[in-house]
């Protein structure tokens, strides 16, 4: 776990992780949460809803990244995986960065790994930064580990 990164992220106001997104995304996420009552379900629905509204290039349909793959990469980012060291150092070097910038930077860092555009997954990153910071990133990571162990 990258304790320095965790401390850096946890210093931000929890509620602002969702409010840092563009208003239309905030509204969509709020409506989805009202209907679904669970942010993980909201993230999964975001992948489905926004993917349906994306016109494919060429004749094949757009590939939808799996939520678990996105969460695996977010977990790797929080843990300080060596493949993200450059992005983590760059992120933490900017002491004036706002929450939207953090969401964008993390989205850009993991987008190519999951095979999608950063703008497509940034709302999901915002949702899980909100939930992870709210419950504590260490607790969120532990919950992910326990969930993974119960699947095997």
Buried (B, 14 or more C-beta within 10 A) or exposed (E): EBEEBBEBBBEBEBEBBBEBBEEEBBEBBEEBBEEBEEBBBBBBBBBEEBBEEEEEEEEEEBEBBEBEBBBBBBBBBBBBEEEBEEBBEEBBEEEEBEBBEBBBBBBBBBBEBBEBBBBBBBBBBBBBBBBBBBEEBBEBBEBBEEEEEEEE
